[in-house]
Amino acid sequence: MSEMEILVLAGIFTETSSDLVPSLVASTGLTGAASRYAAVLAGGDDDGVERATALGFFSGLGLGGFVLLLEAMR
């Protein structure tokens, strides 16, 4: 791969990611925070709250990745 091809691909990637990464960050943060507060309000112990936070974080990451994939295919 030549340097010019790499620069073109890098330009495409950064242009696309600069528009889409904030939605990935937002979906990850929102689902992580929502699941944490739900566990806290439900009266979960510390281990359950941490587990709920991790589950929410990774499900938000998966959801955000799926949205990014759909957007890239559009």
N, C-alpha and C positions, 0 to 999 in steps of 0.2 A: 504494500500500500504506500503510495507516495505521500509526501508531506502535504500537498495540496488537497488530496482526498481526505486526509485526517483533519485538516482545518475545516473543510466543508462539513464533514460529519460532526465535528465538535460544535460548529456554529448552529447546526440544526438541533443538536441535543440541548445546548444551552438556551436557545430560543424557546424550545418547547418546554423545558424543565422550569424556566423562570416563570412561566404562566401557570404551571400545574403543581409545583411543589407546595405552594401555600395551602392548596386544598388537601394535600396529603398530610401536612402538619396539622391542619385544623381537624380533620377527621380523626386522626390518631389522638390528639389532645382531648377532644370533646368526648369521645367514647371512653377513654381512660378515666377522665374526671367523672363522667356520669356514672360509670360502674363503681368507682370508688365511693362516691357520695351515696349511692344506693345501698352499698354494703354498710356504710357507717350509719345511715338512717335506719337500716334494718337491725342494727345492734350487733353486727358481726364482730368476732374477736379480731385481734391484730393480724393473725395469719389469714383469716378469711378476707379481710379488707385488702391485704397485699395481693392475695390470689385474684380477687375481683379486679383490682387495678391492672394487674398484668394481663388478665383475660381481655379487659376492655381495651388496653393499649394495643395488643396484638390483633384483636378483631378490627380495630380502627385502622391499623396498618394494612390489613388485608383488604378492607373495604376501600381505603384510599388507593391502594395499588390496583384494585379492580377498576375503579373510576379512571385512573390514569391510563390503564390499558384500553378502556372503551374510548377515551378521548383521543388516544394515539391512533386508534383504528378508524376514527371518523374522518 
